[in-house]
Amino acid sequence: MEARLADEARYAEWLALWTDDAVYWVPATTDPEADPEKHLSHIYDNRARLETRVKLLQTGHRYSQEPPSHMRRLISNIEVAKAEEDEL
């Protein structure tokens, strides 16, 4: 659902999925031991910064998104665990 909301530019709904202590980190390194406080990152945002990004996108004046970026998402490592009768 998270990817679908982002793909469909339903950013307010996408943001509602995030907790207040969320961290959105896109490291600029392949080092699995990288520390976002010490290493360069493409994005290292907290919930407040994500809210700012969404507000800016909703203004329609994000020239870096005119035209909108083409996105390709890969969703992997999905595991399905045994569920009870009333669970999905």
N, C-alpha and C positions, 0 to 999 in steps of 0.2 A: 504494500500500500504506500509506503514512504516514497518509493521510486515513482509510482504512478502519479502521486500528487505533485511531485517536482516536475515530472515530464509534462503534466497538464497545466503547469504554471499556477497551481492552486496553493500558493505559498503560505497563506494564512493557515490553511488546514495542515500543511506540511509542518509549519512551525509549532502548531498545537501538539504535535507528537513528541516534541522535545521537552525534557524535564528542565527545571530551573538550574540544575547543576550540570547541564549538558556541556560537552566540549566537542566541537567539530574541528577535527585536525586532519589536514592533508600535508603529510611530511614531504619535504623536497629531497629526501634521501632514501636509499633502499636499506639503510642500517636498521635492523629490527630493534636495536637497543637505543635508538635515537630518543632524545629528550626534547620535547617541544620548547622547553624553557632555554635550551642551550644550542639547538640546531635550527637551521633555516627551515621554514615551513611555507608552503604555498598559502595555506589557510590555517589559522589557529584561533578559533573564535569561541566565545562563551555564548550563553543564551541571549544576553543583551545585544551583542554584536550581530547575532543572527537576526534578531528583531530589526535592527537597523538596516541590514541588507535587504530584508523583505520589504520594509517601508520604502526603501529606495527603488526596488524593482517595481513596486506598485505605483510609483509616480509616473511611469512611462517615459522618464527622462534619463534612463540609463543608456547612454550612447554606446557603451561597450556591448550592449545587447540589442543594437539596431543594425542589422536584423538579429533576431535571437540566435544564440549559439546552437549548433547542432549537437545533440546529446546522444551518447550511447552508454547504456548502463549494463553492467554485467552483474547479475545477482547469482552468487555461488555459495558453496558450502552450506546448503540448506539441509537440515536434518529434520526428519519427521519421527517424532517419538510416539509410542503407543498412547492413545488417548482413551479416556473413559467414554461411555456411551453418549453423554451430553456435551462432549467437547469436540472441537474441530481439530 
